[in-house]
Amino acid sequence: MREGRLGYNSYNKRYGLLSSDLWIDTGFHCGECLEVLLDDEWVQTRMEMNPAREWYLVGTPYCGDLEYIRARIPE
């Protein structure tokens, strides 16, 4: 697993995965799966965009500003 935090990549206008200040994944696409830390538990989710053009994580309360959310993706 590659683990880090979500960060907004202004170059491609997507959220990606950062380790320190280095991109592990430069940007997730709609429907792409990942895991996020929610209440000290890793939860499987996927990245989507709602009609208001806000990014959100399916099955979690996370919507809009997703910066700094702990996340991980398989190798």
RAKAHU-V725646 format. One record per run of one state. SS is the DSSP state (~ for helix, > for strand, _ for the rest). FROM is the first residue (numbers start at 1). LEN is the number of residues. If there is no record, write none. Layout:
ss->SS from->FROM len->LEN
ss->SS from->FROM len->LEN
//
This chain:
ss->_ from->1 len->1
ss->> from->2 len->8
ss->_ from->10 len->4
ss->> from->14 len->6
ss->_ from->20 len->2
ss->> from->22 len->4
ss->_ from->26 len->7
ss->> from->33 len->6
ss->_ from->39 len->2
ss->> from->41 len->9
ss->_ from->50 len->5
ss->> from->55 len->3
ss->_ from->58 len->5
ss->> from->63 len->1
ss->_ from->64 len->6
ss->> from->70 len->4
ss->_ from->74 len->2
//
